[in-house]
Amino acid sequence: TIEEKPYSEENELIAWHHDHSKKGVDKMVKGIQILTFTYVSEAKDLLLKLPIGFDLVRKNIKTIDPKTQKEQRKSSVSKNELLQKRLKILAHTNNVKFKYVCWDKWFSSADNMRFVVLDIKKHFVCPLKSNRNISFDLDMDKKTSKKEWVSVKQANLEPNRIYEVCLKEVPFKLHLTKKVFHNLNGSVGVQYLVTSDTDLTIDEIDAKYKKRWSSEELHRSLKQNTGLEKLPAKVENSQANHIFASMIAQVKLEGLKMCTKQHHYSLKRNVLIQSLKHAWVEIQKLKELCLEKNILLPNFKTA
């Protein structure tokens, strides 16, 4: 997610980032880009969604754009490197108990797939881009150059059916399924989901990946309920500390949600209602004080 800071000065944290959610020509947004790791689990018929880790994208290298001759920033560490480093910490150092990792298609590289299965011994469920090459030749000992490869889009896959395939540069078998969505505007969307867990059914693959949307709900709650974008700090350390404090507040909101069976927005509204009630009582006390001191207040009529 991107914490938008359109009026703040640029630094290593506040820089220009590409925002895929923006439509039109201008898709660059000025702000802080945050890579979040959301723990999702069923608990007492409620979906537990906790931020258990995050990394800030720091654009610490200044370069000159050869076309526009303007100064631009880039990061010395890629998002894929941040992803692998944080997952290793969560799995090995923090000993977080999880079985599946879900991400968007721009993280679906062969390197990340190998890392999840071979390094941290977990499974993944993720979408594939339509131009990725697959093979139905499942002989893992066969050289890559001798296999017949075809792009996912040209493979003529049937919807809602599992295919056992090999993916280029991935040294283990995968299960691939095609999902077709009919939108209200008449358009048709196609999604290719792939998983390293060959024991999952089609419904289970779909259900696992749908929980990835919890990260988007987390981002929305962070911005609307914990004031993620509300700090006017100018120092990088203060900006980073405020993001960390927002994550802590989000964890506490999630704990209150589990106790009260109310979502974050209800909890915030109830606090606001109680504060307004106390404010009204204080105003009445001030009015009574004015009457005691014979101070006349203007009696405004309703419009």
N, C-alpha and C positions, 0 to 999 in steps of 0.2 A: 504494500500500500504506500501511498504518497501523502505525507502531511504537508499540505499546501502552505507556502509562505511567500505570497506574491509581492509583499512590500518589505521583506527583510533583505539585508545585505547578504551577498553570496559569500560562502566559505566552504570548507570541506564537506560539511553536512548539507547546507542549503545550496542546491545546484539545480540545473535543468535536467529533467528526466522525461523519458517517453512514457505517456499514459495511454494504454490500450483502450481505456474506457471512453476516451474523448473521440468524438466524431468530427469529421471534416479534415481540413488541411493542417490546422494547428493542433498537434497532439503533444507538444512539449509543455511541461508543467514545472514551475519553480517551487521547490520544497525539499523536504527530507524524505528519502526513500527508505522504507523499513521492510526488512525480510522477517516475517513472523512465523513461528512454529506453534501450531495449535494442537493441543491434546484433546481428542474427542473420544468420549466413552459413554455408554449407556449406564445410568446409575439411578435406580428407583424410578423407572419410567420417565426419567428426564435426561436430556442430552447434555452431558457435561462438556463445556468448551472452555479450556483453560489456556492462556498464553504461557507456555513453559520456556520460551526462548525467543530472542529476537536479535537481529544484527542490523546495524545502520550502515548504509552504503556511503562510504567516504570517497569523494572524488578529490584525491590528493595530488593529482598530476595535472599541471597546466600545459596545454599545447595550443598551437595555432592552426585553425582550420585553413587548409590550402586553398579552398574555394573563396571563402568570405574574408580571409585574413583576420578573423576575429579570434580572440582568446576563448578557449573552451577547456572544460575540465573532464577528466576521466579517472576512473578508479584503478588503483594498482592491483586490486583483488576482485576477481569476477564473482558474480552471484552464485555460480556453481561451486566455486571454492568455498564461499561462505556457507552454502548449503551443506557440503560434505563435512566441513569442520564442526559446525553446530550439531549435526546429527551424530557425529562421533562422540562429542561431549555428552549429549543427552543419553546415548545408548551405553557408553562405557564408563564415563565419569559419574554422571548423575544416576545411572542405573534405572532410567525410566522404563517401565514395562509397557511395551507396545509391540504390535505384530506387523502392522502395515504402514507404509508411507504413501501419501497421495499428494500430487502436485499438478500444476498446469502443464500444458504441452511444451512451453519454452524451457522447462527443466527436464524434459524427457530425453536427455542425451544418453548414449550408450555408456558413457563414463559414469553417470549417476546411477544407472541401473546396475552396473557391475559393483559399484561401491555399496549400494544397499544390500545386495544379496551376498556378496563375497566378503565384504569388510565388516559390516555390522550385523550380518546374519538375519536380516529381516526380509519381508516381501514388499512389493510395491503394486499399486494400481494407479495407472496414469493414462492420459490420452496420447495418441501419436499423431504427428502431422501426416497429411495424405501423401507426401512425397518420400516417406521413409521406405527403404527397401526391405522386403521380407522374402523368405523362401519356405516352400513346403517340404523341402528336402531336410529331414530331421537328423541326418547323419552328422553328429557334432565333430567327428574325427576327420571329416572331409574338408579339404582346403576351401577357403572362401571363394577363390577364383574359379573353382570347378562347379559351384552351385549356380542354379538358375535363380536370379533375383528379379523381382518385380515390385513396383511401387504399390503401396497399400491401396491407392485410388484405382489403379488399373488391375487389381487382383480379382475384381468381380465377386466380392464377398456378399453372401446373403445376410440380411439383417437377423439379429437375435439368434445367432448360431456361433458356437465356439470353434475356432480353428487353432490347431497346434502348429506353431510356426517358429522359424529362426529369424532373428533380427541381426542385421549386419553389426559386427564387432561386439555382439553379446554372446558369451560362451555357454549359454544354457537355453533350454526351450521355454517358450512363452505361450500363453493363451491369448488369442486375439478375438474380439467381438466387435460387430458393427451395430451402432445405434442410429436410427433414423427418427428425426423429430419434425413434426408438421406444425409450423408456427401459425398464429392467428392471421397474419398478413398474407398467408398463402405460400410463403417460402418454405423450403425444406432444408433442414440442417442435418448434417451427418457427423457422427463422432466415432472415432475408433479407439476403443479401450483395450489396453494390454496389461497383463498381470504375470508375475513370476510364480504365483501360487496356482499350480495346475489342478488343485482340488476344488476350486471355487466354481459354482454354477453361474449361469448368466445373471440371475437375479441377485446373487451374492456379490458379483463383480459390480453391478450397477449400484447396489446399496452401499458398498464400501466407498465407491467414488463420490456418491452424493454427499457423504459426510464432509468432503473437502469444502463444500459451500459454507461450512461453519467458520472457516477463516474469513470469508467475506462478511459474515454476520458479526464476527469479532471486530473487524476493522470499523464497521459502522457504529458499533456500541462504543468503541474507544473514542471515536470522534464526537459522538452525540452525548455520551453519558460521563466520560471521565475528562473531558476538556483537553484532548490530545493536541489540538491545534490552537489552544487559547493562550499559550504562554508567549509574551512579547520579549523574550530574552534575546540578547545579542551575542552572548558568549557560548561557544560550542559545548563546553562542559555543562552549562546550565540547561541548554536545549536537550542534551542527551539525558541528563538527570530527570528532566520533566517527563520525557517519554517513558523512562523506567518507572517513575511514580505513577504514571497513567496505567501501566501494565499491572502494578501492584493493586491499584484501585479496581481494575477489572477483575482480578482474582477474588477480591473481597466481595464485589458485586455478584460474582458467580456463586460464592459460598452463601450469600444471602438468598439468592434465587433457589438454591437447593433447600434451604430451611423454610422459606415462606411460600414456595411454589408460585412465586410471582416473577415475571421477567424484569429485566433491568430498567425498562422504561416506566413500568408501574412503580418500582421502588423509587426512582428519581421523582416521579410525579407526587407520590405520597409524602416524600420529604418536603417538596415545594409547598404542598397544601398545608402541612403542619406549620411550616415557617410563616405562611401567609396568615394563618389563624393567630399565631403568637404576635405577629406584627399588628393585626387588627385590635387585639386586646391592649397592646401598648398605646396605640393611637387613641383609644377610648379613655385610657388613664390620663393622657396628655390633655384631652378635651375637658375632663373633669377638673384637672388642675387649673386650666384657664378660667373655668367658671368660678372656682374658689378665689382666684385673684382678680375677678371682675374684668377679665380680658375678653372682649367680644370678638368672636371669629366671624368672618363673612359667611352668610348663609346662601350658598350657591344653589340655585334651582336647577332641576334636571332639564336638559335640552328638550 
